[in-house]
Each structure stands twice: as C-alpha cells, then as structure tokens.
Amino acid sequence: MADREEMHRALVAMGFRATQRIRKSRRCGTALAGAVSVCVDEVDGLGVFLELERMVPDGLPGEVIQAGLAQFAASLGVAATERVEDTYDALIRAATSV
C-alpha cells in the first residue's frame, strides 16, 4: 500500500494496535551475479543490516545457499560473521530489556 496513513487506518480497523515502532531506512538493488537481491537496512537503535536473497530450485540444502550468499557478501568486502534470524522488533525488544 502506497499510503502509510491509509495502511495504518486499515490495520486499526481490523483490531491491530502498535506494540513497537521500528525506524529504518532501506536501500535495495539487484546484483547481476546470480540474481541476488541486496538490501541495506539502517535500523535506529540496532545498526546496519545486509539482507541477501535469491531464488533457488527445490531440494537444494539451505546450508549450501547460505554458504553461497556468505561468499557473495565476502566478494563485496563484507564479512558475514553472524546470521540474524530474529525480526527487528524482537531485536529491539531484546536490546531495550537489558
């Protein structure tokens, strides 16, 4: 939905309510090598995250895909030292509960 306020009103009308505010800026593009989608998120209070995605055929082990994406990140000069599986709201909640 293009209109943030319209989306907010729709969610409130369905009974949802805000529990966490996440402020981020996102820059995305598609890399030519292997059709990898690359997004860089800057999340207030958490830092910078690199998100890599690609379409893969069925039956390919996830470990193989992850290793390939880590190699791709390394080719960009990024050391993929930690794979984050939590959502931003869970990470913010954990960071503020300390």
Sequence and secondary structure as in RCSB ss.txt:
>XXXX:A:sequence
MADREEMHRALVAMGFRATQRIRKSRRCGTALAGAVSVCVDEVDGLGVFLELERMVPDGLPGEVIQAGLAQFAAS
LGVAATERVEDTYDALIRAATSV
>XXXX:A:secstr
   HHHHHHHHHHTT        EEEEEEEETTTTEEEEEEEETTTEEEEEEE    TT  HHHHHHHHHHHHHH
TT        S HHHHHHHHH  
